[in-house]
Amino acid sequence: MSSTADAPNADEQPLAAEQRPPAEGEPHSERHLRRWHWRRLLRGRYRLLLAAGIAGVLLGVGGTAWQTQAGPFAPDEVCWGALSRDDLAATFREPEDVKVVEVPVLYGARSMEGPTGSCQLSNSDGDEWALTARVHRLDDRAGDDGTWADEFLSARLTPLGGGLLGMASDNRAWLAIPDGCLGRPGDLDGPTVVDIAQGDWISGMEPRTEERDAMARMVVKLVNKVSADLGCTGTIADPVQRLPKAAHYTRTEKPDALCGVKGLTLGRKRKAEQDPMITDGHGPVRTCDRGITGSQPVQRLMTVEDPRLAAVFTRMTLHEGDRVRSATGYGGLGPNLGIFKAHCQAGDTVFLVQVNDAGMSADLRTIFPRYVEAEAARIGCGPLKLKLPPPAGSR
């Protein structure tokens, strides 16, 4: 009978061929081959590790493609899931190849300024006609009373109508998220909007109706999706059927009705030098632009009738130029800008006259009070009588 010390332990396994000590006389190269031969990678636990590593690499590559939303992993819906590739066909030559870079819409504790987010779409060749969509609250501290207003309140844009606070042109559009979703903004706060801009600001060309309609549809779809993601109910219908034709230059302006405002003149029947473009349709603003070059017109006369939008200009009415006074409002007059906020029956209304030509400063002082008084009468906010500051150099 053999001793138990001579029997193998039940927990010990026999050594595999690669793990056995080399037999006497076995060549060293053969021992090395058996221990490290590549075929071992395809057997046992090594095969599992190799497969897991390859899968990880593939997942990593796929994850990168998903974040940039390019290549075969690009989603069918873009810009927070609001727009399909078919929606992009009116704007991009190859909608299936459009590249997308998104910043998700943040809200609540993650954003101190209301909902914010952005989405940029561009052709695969990266041309200048990239389209950018943003969600943000209009704020005069962010320059929305200046740069934003130059482009998004231009006479090129058509009001969307139907009670909507929004407008669209062939390369710009904006729409406020409904009050029922976020609540009505305060007296000093502007509304939260979704706006979209494509390419550089177009100047001088007549706006194009078909492209305008595509931008209008796009901004409505974006607002509907953002509103739904914020937990709001209800959707905004397609606005295109009720839109008039896109704005155009007015070739028949009368000397005593500048910008279509009856009784507004430069004096002595003097005619303005450029034909105006005037907002077509009733909406939150009525803008008259002349001599559009770049993002700013040579001359702009604008009435902001919606109190929610008028709030964006509060800081400007308080601090721009020398004080302009009236029993029903306040404002300022500087070398190239006159602005006045009136307290009307329907809420605050802002009247603005801007010139971007040094030779027109005298015209500004003539036109500004006449424009404010005539427009106030037109919308039922008059009679208004402004008291202007003394001319520069007369004090």
Contacts in CASP RR format, 6 or more apart in sequence:
PFRMAT RR
TARGET T0000
AUTHOR 0000-0000-0000
METHOD contacts of the structure
MODEL  1
MSSTADAPNADEQPLAAEQRPPAEGEPHSERHLRRWHWRRLLRGRYRLLL
AAGIAGVLLGVGGTAWQTQAGPFAPDEVCWGALSRDDLAATFREPEDVKV
VEVPVLYGARSMEGPTGSCQLSNSDGDEWALTARVHRLDDRAGDDGTWAD
EFLSARLTPLGGGLLGMASDNRAWLAIPDGCLGRPGDLDGPTVVDIAQGD
WISGMEPRTEERDAMARMVVKLVNKVSADLGCTGTIADPVQRLPKAAHYT
RTEKPDALCGVKGLTLGRKRKAEQDPMITDGHGPVRTCDRGITGSQPVQR
LMTVEDPRLAAVFTRMTLHEGDRVRSATGYGGLGPNLGIFKAHCQAGDTV
FLVQVNDAGMSADLRTIFPRYVEAEAARIGCGPLKLKLPPPAGSR
17 34 0 8 1.000
18 34 0 8 1.000
18 35 0 8 1.000
18 40 0 8 1.000
22 31 0 8 1.000
40 46 0 8 1.000
41 47 0 8 1.000
41 50 0 8 1.000
42 50 0 8 1.000
62 73 0 8 1.000
63 73 0 8 1.000
65 71 0 8 1.000
65 72 0 8 1.000
65 73 0 8 1.000
65 74 0 8 1.000
66 73 0 8 1.000
68 99 0 8 1.000
68 100 0 8 1.000
68 101 0 8 1.000
69 75 0 8 1.000
69 78 0 8 1.000
69 99 0 8 1.000
69 100 0 8 1.000
69 101 0 8 1.000
69 102 0 8 1.000
70 99 0 8 1.000
70 100 0 8 1.000
74 100 0 8 1.000
75 81 0 8 1.000
75 100 0 8 1.000
76 84 0 8 1.000
76 85 0 8 1.000
77 83 0 8 1.000
77 84 0 8 1.000
78 85 0 8 1.000
78 88 0 8 1.000
78 98 0 8 1.000
78 100 0 8 1.000
78 102 0 8 1.000
78 119 0 8 1.000
78 121 0 8 1.000
79 100 0 8 1.000
79 102 0 8 1.000
79 119 0 8 1.000
79 121 0 8 1.000
79 133 0 8 1.000
79 222 0 8 1.000
79 225 0 8 1.000
80 102 0 8 1.000
80 104 0 8 1.000
80 105 0 8 1.000
80 119 0 8 1.000
80 222 0 8 1.000
80 225 0 8 1.000
80 226 0 8 1.000
80 229 0 8 1.000
81 225 0 8 1.000
82 221 0 8 1.000
82 222 0 8 1.000
82 224 0 8 1.000
82 225 0 8 1.000
82 226 0 8 1.000
83 218 0 8 1.000
83 221 0 8 1.000
83 222 0 8 1.000
85 95 0 8 1.000
85 96 0 8 1.000
85 98 0 8 1.000
86 95 0 8 1.000
87 217 0 8 1.000
87 218 0 8 1.000
87 221 0 8 1.000
88 95 0 8 1.000
88 98 0 8 1.000
88 121 0 8 1.000
89 95 0 8 1.000
90 210 0 8 1.000
90 211 0 8 1.000
90 214 0 8 1.000
91 121 0 8 1.000
91 129 0 8 1.000
91 131 0 8 1.000
91 198 0 8 1.000
91 211 0 8 1.000
91 214 0 8 1.000
91 215 0 8 1.000
91 218 0 8 1.000
92 98 0 8 1.000
92 121 0 8 1.000
92 123 0 8 1.000
92 129 0 8 1.000
92 131 0 8 1.000
93 123 0 8 1.000
94 123 0 8 1.000
94 124 0 8 1.000
97 123 0 8 1.000
97 124 0 8 1.000
98 121 0 8 1.000
98 122 0 8 1.000
98 123 0 8 1.000
98 124 0 8 1.000
99 121 0 8 1.000
99 122 0 8 1.000
99 123 0 8 1.000
99 124 0 8 1.000
99 126 0 8 1.000
100 119 0 8 1.000
100 120 0 8 1.000
100 121 0 8 1.000
101 119 0 8 1.000
101 120 0 8 1.000
102 118 0 8 1.000
102 119 0 8 1.000
102 120 0 8 1.000
103 117 0 8 1.000
103 118 0 8 1.000
103 119 0 8 1.000
104 117 0 8 1.000
105 115 0 8 1.000
105 116 0 8 1.000
105 117 0 8 1.000
105 135 0 8 1.000
105 226 0 8 1.000
105 229 0 8 1.000
105 230 0 8 1.000
106 115 0 8 1.000
106 116 0 8 1.000
106 117 0 8 1.000
107 114 0 8 1.000
107 115 0 8 1.000
107 116 0 8 1.000
107 230 0 8 1.000
108 114 0 8 1.000
113 136 0 8 1.000
113 137 0 8 1.000
113 139 0 8 1.000
114 137 0 8 1.000
114 182 0 8 1.000
114 192 0 8 1.000
115 135 0 8 1.000
115 136 0 8 1.000
115 137 0 8 1.000
115 177 0 8 1.000
115 182 0 8 1.000
115 192 0 8 1.000
115 226 0 8 1.000
115 230 0 8 1.000
116 135 0 8 1.000
116 136 0 8 1.000
116 137 0 8 1.000
117 134 0 8 1.000
117 135 0 8 1.000
117 136 0 8 1.000
118 132 0 8 1.000
118 133 0 8 1.000
118 134 0 8 1.000
118 135 0 8 1.000
119 132 0 8 1.000
119 133 0 8 1.000
119 134 0 8 1.000
120 130 0 8 1.000
120 131 0 8 1.000
120 132 0 8 1.000
120 133 0 8 1.000
121 130 0 8 1.000
121 131 0 8 1.000
121 132 0 8 1.000
121 133 0 8 1.000
122 129 0 8 1.000
122 130 0 8 1.000
122 131 0 8 1.000
123 129 0 8 1.000
123 130 0 8 1.000
128 199 0 8 1.000
128 200 0 8 1.000
129 198 0 8 1.000
129 199 0 8 1.000
130 198 0 8 1.000
130 199 0 8 1.000
131 196 0 8 1.000
131 197 0 8 1.000
131 198 0 8 1.000
131 199 0 8 1.000
132 196 0 8 1.000
132 197 0 8 1.000
132 198 0 8 1.000
133 194 0 8 1.000
133 195 0 8 1.000
133 196 0 8 1.000
133 222 0 8 1.000
134 194 0 8 1.000
134 195 0 8 1.000
134 196 0 8 1.000
135 192 0 8 1.000
135 193 0 8 1.000
135 194 0 8 1.000
135 226 0 8 1.000
136 142 0 8 1.000
136 192 0 8 1.000
136 193 0 8 1.000
136 195 0 8 1.000
137 185 0 8 1.000
137 189 0 8 1.000
137 190 0 8 1.000
137 191 0 8 1.000
137 192 0 8 1.000
137 193 0 8 1.000
138 144 0 8 1.000
138 148 0 8 1.000
138 190 0 8 1.000
138 191 0 8 1.000
138 192 0 8 1.000
138 193 0 8 1.000
138 309 0 8 1.000
138 312 0 8 1.000
139 189 0 8 1.000
139 190 0 8 1.000
139 312 0 8 1.000
140 312 0 8 1.000
140 313 0 8 1.000
140 314 0 8 1.000
140 315 0 8 1.000
140 316 0 8 1.000
141 315 0 8 1.000
142 148 0 8 1.000
144 190 0 8 1.000
144 312 0 8 1.000
145 312 0 8 1.000
145 313 0 8 1.000
145 315 0 8 1.000
145 316 0 8 1.000
146 316 0 8 1.000
147 295 0 8 1.000
148 195 0 8 1.000
149 312 0 8 1.000
149 313 0 8 1.000
150 295 0 8 1.000
150 296 0 8 1.000
151 172 0 8 1.000
151 197 0 8 1.000
151 201 0 8 1.000
151 295 0 8 1.000
152 167 0 8 1.000
152 172 0 8 1.000
152 174 0 8 1.000
152 195 0 8 1.000
153 167 0 8 1.000
153 285 0 8 1.000
153 287 0 8 1.000
153 302 0 8 1.000
153 304 0 8 1.000
154 169 0 8 1.000
154 172 0 8 1.000
154 287 0 8 1.000
154 289 0 8 1.000
154 292 0 8 1.000
154 297 0 8 1.000
155 247 0 8 1.000
155 276 0 8 1.000
155 277 0 8 1.000
155 278 0 8 1.000
155 279 0 8 1.000
155 287 0 8 1.000
155 288 0 8 1.000
155 289 0 8 1.000
155 297 0 8 1.000
156 169 0 8 1.000
156 170 0 8 1.000
156 172 0 8 1.000
156 202 0 8 1.000
156 207 0 8 1.000
156 246 0 8 1.000
156 247 0 8 1.000
156 277 0 8 1.000
156 289 0 8 1.000
156 292 0 8 1.000
157 167 0 8 1.000
157 168 0 8 1.000
157 169 0 8 1.000
157 172 0 8 1.000
157 173 0 8 1.000
157 247 0 8 1.000
157 279 0 8 1.000
158 167 0 8 1.000
158 168 0 8 1.000
158 169 0 8 1.000
158 212 0 8 1.000
158 216 0 8 1.000
158 243 0 8 1.000
158 244 0 8 1.000
158 246 0 8 1.000
158 247 0 8 1.000
158 279 0 8 1.000
158 280 0 8 1.000
158 281 0 8 1.000
159 166 0 8 1.000
159 167 0 8 1.000
159 279 0 8 1.000
159 281 0 8 1.000
159 282 0 8 1.000
159 283 0 8 1.000
159 284 0 8 1.000
159 285 0 8 1.000
160 166 0 8 1.000
160 167 0 8 1.000
160 168 0 8 1.000
160 175 0 8 1.000
160 216 0 8 1.000
160 220 0 8 1.000
160 239 0 8 1.000
160 243 0 8 1.000
161 239 0 8 1.000
161 242 0 8 1.000
161 243 0 8 1.000
161 281 0 8 1.000
161 282 0 8 1.000
161 283 0 8 1.000
162 239 0 8 1.000
162 242 0 8 1.000
164 175 0 8 1.000
164 176 0 8 1.000
164 236 0 8 1.000
164 239 0 8 1.000
165 175 0 8 1.000
165 176 0 8 1.000
165 191 0 8 1.000
165 284 0 8 1.000
165 306 0 8 1.000
165 308 0 8 1.000
165 309 0 8 1.000
166 173 0 8 1.000
166 174 0 8 1.000
166 175 0 8 1.000
166 176 0 8 1.000
166 193 0 8 1.000
166 219 0 8 1.000
166 283 0 8 1.000
166 284 0 8 1.000
167 173 0 8 1.000
167 174 0 8 1.000
167 283 0 8 1.000
167 284 0 8 1.000
167 285 0 8 1.000
168 174 0 8 1.000
168 212 0 8 1.000
168 213 0 8 1.000
168 215 0 8 1.000
168 216 0 8 1.000
168 219 0 8 1.000
168 243 0 8 1.000
169 207 0 8 1.000
169 212 0 8 1.000
169 215 0 8 1.000
169 246 0 8 1.000
169 247 0 8 1.000
170 202 0 8 1.000
170 207 0 8 1.000
170 208 0 8 1.000
170 209 0 8 1.000
170 211 0 8 1.000
170 212 0 8 1.000
170 215 0 8 1.000
170 246 0 8 1.000
171 197 0 8 1.000
171 198 0 8 1.000
171 199 0 8 1.000
171 201 0 8 1.000
171 202 0 8 1.000
171 211 0 8 1.000
171 215 0 8 1.000
172 195 0 8 1.000
172 196 0 8 1.000
172 197 0 8 1.000
172 198 0 8 1.000
172 201 0 8 1.000
172 215 0 8 1.000
173 195 0 8 1.000
173 196 0 8 1.000
173 215 0 8 1.000
173 216 0 8 1.000
173 218 0 8 1.000
173 219 0 8 1.000
174 193 0 8 1.000
174 194 0 8 1.000
174 195 0 8 1.000
174 196 0 8 1.000
174 219 0 8 1.000
175 193 0 8 1.000
175 194 0 8 1.000
175 195 0 8 1.000
175 219 0 8 1.000
175 220 0 8 1.000
175 222 0 8 1.000
175 223 0 8 1.000
175 236 0 8 1.000
176 191 0 8 1.000
176 192 0 8 1.000
176 193 0 8 1.000
176 223 0 8 1.000
176 308 0 8 1.000
177 191 0 8 1.000
177 192 0 8 1.000
177 193 0 8 1.000
177 194 0 8 1.000
177 223 0 8 1.000
177 226 0 8 1.000
177 227 0 8 1.000
177 230 0 8 1.000
177 232 0 8 1.000
178 223 0 8 1.000
178 227 0 8 1.000
178 232 0 8 1.000
178 236 0 8 1.000
180 232 0 8 1.000
181 227 0 8 1.000
181 230 0 8 1.000
181 231 0 8 1.000
181 232 0 8 1.000
182 192 0 8 1.000
182 230 0 8 1.000
182 232 0 8 1.000
184 308 0 8 1.000
185 191 0 8 1.000
185 192 0 8 1.000
185 308 0 8 1.000
185 311 0 8 1.000
186 311 0 8 1.000
187 311 0 8 1.000
187 348 0 8 1.000
188 311 0 8 1.000
188 314 0 8 1.000
189 311 0 8 1.000
190 308 0 8 1.000
190 309 0 8 1.000
190 311 0 8 1.000
190 312 0 8 1.000
191 308 0 8 1.000
191 309 0 8 1.000
194 219 0 8 1.000
194 222 0 8 1.000
194 223 0 8 1.000
194 226 0 8 1.000
195 219 0 8 1.000
196 215 0 8 1.000
196 218 0 8 1.000
196 219 0 8 1.000
196 222 0 8 1.000
198 215 0 8 1.000
201 294 0 8 1.000
201 295 0 8 1.000
203 292 0 8 1.000
203 293 0 8 1.000
203 294 0 8 1.000
203 295 0 8 1.000
204 291 0 8 1.000
204 292 0 8 1.000
204 293 0 8 1.000
206 246 0 8 1.000
206 248 0 8 1.000
206 249 0 8 1.000
207 246 0 8 1.000
207 247 0 8 1.000
207 248 0 8 1.000
208 246 0 8 1.000
209 245 0 8 1.000
209 246 0 8 1.000
212 243 0 8 1.000
212 246 0 8 1.000
213 240 0 8 1.000
213 243 0 8 1.000
216 239 0 8 1.000
216 240 0 8 1.000
216 243 0 8 1.000
217 238 0 8 1.000
217 239 0 8 1.000
217 240 0 8 1.000
220 236 0 8 1.000
220 237 0 8 1.000
220 238 0 8 1.000
220 239 0 8 1.000
223 236 0 8 1.000
224 234 0 8 1.000
224 235 0 8 1.000
224 236 0 8 1.000
227 234 0 8 1.000
227 235 0 8 1.000
228 235 0 8 1.000
244 280 0 8 1.000
244 281 0 8 1.000
245 280 0 8 1.000
246 280 0 8 1.000
247 277 0 8 1.000
247 278 0 8 1.000
247 279 0 8 1.000
247 280 0 8 1.000
248 277 0 8 1.000
248 280 0 8 1.000
249 275 0 8 1.000
249 276 0 8 1.000
249 277 0 8 1.000
250 260 0 8 1.000
250 275 0 8 1.000
250 276 0 8 1.000
250 277 0 8 1.000
250 278 0 8 1.000
251 275 0 8 1.000
253 259 0 8 1.000
253 260 0 8 1.000
253 271 0 8 1.000
253 272 0 8 1.000
253 275 0 8 1.000
253 276 0 8 1.000
254 260 0 8 1.000
255 265 0 8 1.000
255 266 0 8 1.000
255 269 0 8 1.000
255 270 0 8 1.000
255 271 0 8 1.000
256 262 0 8 1.000
256 263 0 8 1.000
256 264 0 8 1.000
256 265 0 8 1.000
256 269 0 8 1.000
257 263 0 8 1.000
257 264 0 8 1.000
258 264 0 8 1.000
258 265 0 8 1.000
258 266 0 8 1.000
258 272 0 8 1.000
258 276 0 8 1.000
258 288 0 8 1.000
258 301 0 8 1.000
258 367 0 8 1.000
259 276 0 8 1.000
259 278 0 8 1.000
259 288 0 8 1.000
259 301 0 8 1.000
259 371 0 8 1.000
260 276 0 8 1.000
260 278 0 8 1.000
260 288 0 8 1.000
261 288 0 8 1.000
261 301 0 8 1.000
261 371 0 8 1.000
261 374 0 8 1.000
261 375 0 8 1.000
261 378 0 8 1.000
262 374 0 8 1.000
262 378 0 8 1.000
263 370 0 8 1.000
263 374 0 8 1.000
264 367 0 8 1.000
264 370 0 8 1.000
264 371 0 8 1.000
264 374 0 8 1.000
265 370 0 8 1.000
266 272 0 8 1.000
266 363 0 8 1.000
266 366 0 8 1.000
266 367 0 8 1.000
267 366 0 8 1.000
272 290 0 8 1.000
272 299 0 8 1.000
273 290 0 8 1.000
274 290 0 8 1.000
274 291 0 8 1.000
274 298 0 8 1.000
274 299 0 8 1.000
275 290 0 8 1.000
276 288 0 8 1.000
276 289 0 8 1.000
276 290 0 8 1.000
277 288 0 8 1.000
277 289 0 8 1.000
277 290 0 8 1.000
277 292 0 8 1.000
278 286 0 8 1.000
278 287 0 8 1.000
278 288 0 8 1.000
279 285 0 8 1.000
279 286 0 8 1.000
279 287 0 8 1.000
279 288 0 8 1.000
283 305 0 8 1.000
283 306 0 8 1.000
284 304 0 8 1.000
284 305 0 8 1.000
284 306 0 8 1.000
284 308 0 8 1.000
284 309 0 8 1.000
285 302 0 8 1.000
285 303 0 8 1.000
285 304 0 8 1.000
285 305 0 8 1.000
285 306 0 8 1.000
285 309 0 8 1.000
286 302 0 8 1.000
286 303 0 8 1.000
286 305 0 8 1.000
286 375 0 8 1.000
287 300 0 8 1.000
287 301 0 8 1.000
287 302 0 8 1.000
287 303 0 8 1.000
288 300 0 8 1.000
288 301 0 8 1.000
288 302 0 8 1.000
289 297 0 8 1.000
289 299 0 8 1.000
289 300 0 8 1.000
290 297 0 8 1.000
290 298 0 8 1.000
290 299 0 8 1.000
290 300 0 8 1.000
291 297 0 8 1.000
291 298 0 8 1.000
291 299 0 8 1.000
292 298 0 8 1.000
296 356 0 8 1.000
297 354 0 8 1.000
297 356 0 8 1.000
298 355 0 8 1.000
298 356 0 8 1.000
298 357 0 8 1.000
298 360 0 8 1.000
299 353 0 8 1.000
299 354 0 8 1.000
299 355 0 8 1.000
299 356 0 8 1.000
299 357 0 8 1.000
299 360 0 8 1.000
299 363 0 8 1.000
300 352 0 8 1.000
300 353 0 8 1.000
300 354 0 8 1.000
301 352 0 8 1.000
301 353 0 8 1.000
301 367 0 8 1.000
301 371 0 8 1.000
302 350 0 8 1.000
302 351 0 8 1.000
302 352 0 8 1.000
302 353 0 8 1.000
302 354 0 8 1.000
303 349 0 8 1.000
303 350 0 8 1.000
303 351 0 8 1.000
303 352 0 8 1.000
303 375 0 8 1.000
303 379 0 8 1.000
304 310 0 8 1.000
304 313 0 8 1.000
304 349 0 8 1.000
304 350 0 8 1.000
304 351 0 8 1.000
304 352 0 8 1.000
305 346 0 8 1.000
305 349 0 8 1.000
305 379 0 8 1.000
307 346 0 8 1.000
307 347 0 8 1.000
307 348 0 8 1.000
307 349 0 8 1.000
310 341 0 8 1.000
310 347 0 8 1.000
310 348 0 8 1.000
310 349 0 8 1.000
310 350 0 8 1.000
311 348 0 8 1.000
313 339 0 8 1.000
313 341 0 8 1.000
313 350 0 8 1.000
313 352 0 8 1.000
314 341 0 8 1.000
316 339 0 8 1.000
317 330 0 8 1.000
317 331 0 8 1.000
317 332 0 8 1.000
317 339 0 8 1.000
317 340 0 8 1.000
317 341 0 8 1.000
317 350 0 8 1.000
318 330 0 8 1.000
318 331 0 8 1.000
320 331 0 8 1.000
320 332 0 8 1.000
320 334 0 8 1.000
320 337 0 8 1.000
320 338 0 8 1.000
320 339 0 8 1.000
321 332 0 8 1.000
321 333 0 8 1.000
321 334 0 8 1.000
321 337 0 8 1.000
321 338 0 8 1.000
322 332 0 8 1.000
322 333 0 8 1.000
322 334 0 8 1.000
322 389 0 8 1.000
323 330 0 8 1.000
323 331 0 8 1.000
323 332 0 8 1.000
323 389 0 8 1.000
324 330 0 8 1.000
324 331 0 8 1.000
324 332 0 8 1.000
324 333 0 8 1.000
324 338 0 8 1.000
324 340 0 8 1.000
324 386 0 8 1.000
324 387 0 8 1.000
324 388 0 8 1.000
324 389 0 8 1.000
325 331 0 8 1.000
325 386 0 8 1.000
325 387 0 8 1.000
326 340 0 8 1.000
326 342 0 8 1.000
326 384 0 8 1.000
326 385 0 8 1.000
326 386 0 8 1.000
326 387 0 8 1.000
327 385 0 8 1.000
328 342 0 8 1.000
328 343 0 8 1.000
328 344 0 8 1.000
328 381 0 8 1.000
328 382 0 8 1.000
328 384 0 8 1.000
329 340 0 8 1.000
329 341 0 8 1.000
329 342 0 8 1.000
329 343 0 8 1.000
330 340 0 8 1.000
330 341 0 8 1.000
331 338 0 8 1.000
331 339 0 8 1.000
331 340 0 8 1.000
331 341 0 8 1.000
332 338 0 8 1.000
332 339 0 8 1.000
332 340 0 8 1.000
332 389 0 8 1.000
333 339 0 8 1.000
333 364 0 8 1.000
333 365 0 8 1.000
333 368 0 8 1.000
333 388 0 8 1.000
333 389 0 8 1.000
334 364 0 8 1.000
335 361 0 8 1.000
335 364 0 8 1.000
335 392 0 8 1.000
336 354 0 8 1.000
336 355 0 8 1.000
336 356 0 8 1.000
336 358 0 8 1.000
336 361 0 8 1.000
336 364 0 8 1.000
337 352 0 8 1.000
337 353 0 8 1.000
337 354 0 8 1.000
337 355 0 8 1.000
337 364 0 8 1.000
338 352 0 8 1.000
338 353 0 8 1.000
338 354 0 8 1.000
338 364 0 8 1.000
338 368 0 8 1.000
339 350 0 8 1.000
339 351 0 8 1.000
339 352 0 8 1.000
339 353 0 8 1.000
340 350 0 8 1.000
340 351 0 8 1.000
340 352 0 8 1.000
340 372 0 8 1.000
340 386 0 8 1.000
341 348 0 8 1.000
341 349 0 8 1.000
341 350 0 8 1.000
341 351 0 8 1.000
342 348 0 8 1.000
342 349 0 8 1.000
342 350 0 8 1.000
342 351 0 8 1.000
342 372 0 8 1.000
342 376 0 8 1.000
342 381 0 8 1.000
342 382 0 8 1.000
342 384 0 8 1.000
344 376 0 8 1.000
344 379 0 8 1.000
344 380 0 8 1.000
344 381 0 8 1.000
344 382 0 8 1.000
345 380 0 8 1.000
345 381 0 8 1.000
349 376 0 8 1.000
349 379 0 8 1.000
349 381 0 8 1.000
351 371 0 8 1.000
351 372 0 8 1.000
351 375 0 8 1.000
351 376 0 8 1.000
353 364 0 8 1.000
353 367 0 8 1.000
353 368 0 8 1.000
353 371 0 8 1.000
353 372 0 8 1.000
355 361 0 8 1.000
355 363 0 8 1.000
355 364 0 8 1.000
365 388 0 8 1.000
365 391 0 8 1.000
368 386 0 8 1.000
368 388 0 8 1.000
369 386 0 8 1.000
369 388 0 8 1.000
372 384 0 8 1.000
372 386 0 8 1.000
373 382 0 8 1.000
373 383 0 8 1.000
373 384 0 8 1.000
373 385 0 8 1.000
373 386 0 8 1.000
375 381 0 8 1.000
376 382 0 8 1.000
376 383 0 8 1.000
376 384 0 8 1.000
377 383 0 8 1.000
377 384 0 8 1.000
END
